[in-house]
Amino acid sequence: MRTSAQQTLPPPRRPLTVRDDVAYILPMGAFLLFTWAGGQWPSFYAASYFAKTVVVALLLAFLWRYYTKIRWHYWWLGALMGVVGVFQWVLMEKVLLRYFHDYPHMSVQPFDPTKAFGSAWAMWGFIAVRWVGASLLVPVMEELFWRDFAWRSVIAPNDFKLAAIGEWDWKAFLLIALVFGAAVHVQWITAIVWGLMIGGLLLLTRSLGACIVMHGVTNFLLGAYVLWSHFHRHWDQWYFW
């Protein structure tokens, strides 16, 4: 028989649970929503970038227990492929711009932080957030979504966890590269080719960590190239960002 004190105790709280697929979709959805808002209202672009960086970071931290445990074997190959990837990205874009003057991304006005802020502190603060976000946060978020969740969902649509990381499937290899490039990148032709490269790395290594490293190295070096071009060569290459 329970005592009166025991009878008044509230029932224990159940931990908040989220469906596994929702855990993968939420950070990417928030990222795309803020990106869309920044594109629709250019005056909101900088604020939207800060907001999506903070929101996505918090979502990844809160939902981390739902994600596949990341293995970091072949990280060095990912770093090497990241270097190859930045050369592929820059050179391919320059070739496309030379021969196809109506290449889609040229219709989009790139964001130039050197003209958007009234103070050097604000400008460099934005550049730091953007560079760190692109190099550390975006690779984790996008590789968890594209090369983990989406890839495996193509193979096993009823339960993506039935498919292994890096499991071969020609539909996953081609479809994920196409959607990754065309749906979320203005420079879509170059992004599709880069997506095929990182898909090949995943198939070769079956290492999500190697893909995250490749993505991070490419993004870091692309940011370095953009800043070097502007401040040392006086070239406006902001469309790469």
C-alpha positions, 0 to 999 in steps of 0.5 A: 500500500502506497503512503500519502506522500507516494500518492502525491508524487508526479509520474516520472517524465519520459525523455523527449523522443524524435523519429530518426528520420526527423532528426536528420531532416530538421537541421537541413530543413532549418538551414534551407529555410534560413537560406531561402529567407536570406535570398528573398530579402537581401537586407536579411541575408547577414542576420539569416546566416548568423541565425541558421548557423546558431540554430543548426548547431543547436539542433545537431547538438540536441539530436546528436544521439539519433545519428549514426556513430561517425567513423573517422578511418581514411580521414587523410584520404578525405583531406587529400580529396578535399584539396582536389575538390577545391581545384575541381570547383574553382577551375570548373567554374572558370571554364563554365563561365568562359564558355557559357555566359548565361551560366545560372549562378551569374544571375544571382548577385553575390553577397559582398561583406566588404560592402554590406557592413559599416564597420570592420568589426562587423565585416570580419565577424560575419566572415569568421562565422561564415568561414567557420560555419562552412568549414565545420558545421555545414560538412557535418550537417550535410554529410549526415543528411546526404551521405548517411540518411538520404543515401541509405533511404534510397536503398532502403526507403522503408527503414534507412537503417537497414542499409549500411554506410557506403553501401553500393547502389547506382541509384543512390550514387547518381541520385544523391549527387544530382539532388545535392548539386541541383537542389541546394547549390547555385553552381549546380553543374560543378556541385554535381561533379563534386557530389559524384567525387565525394560519393566515390569516396564514400563507396571506397572507404565507407567512412562518413568521417572521410566525407566530412573531412573532404567537405570541410577541407574543400569549403575551408580552402574555397573560403581562403581562395575567396578572401585571398582573391579579394584582399591580395589580388583585388578579384571579386570571387564572392560568387564562390561563397 
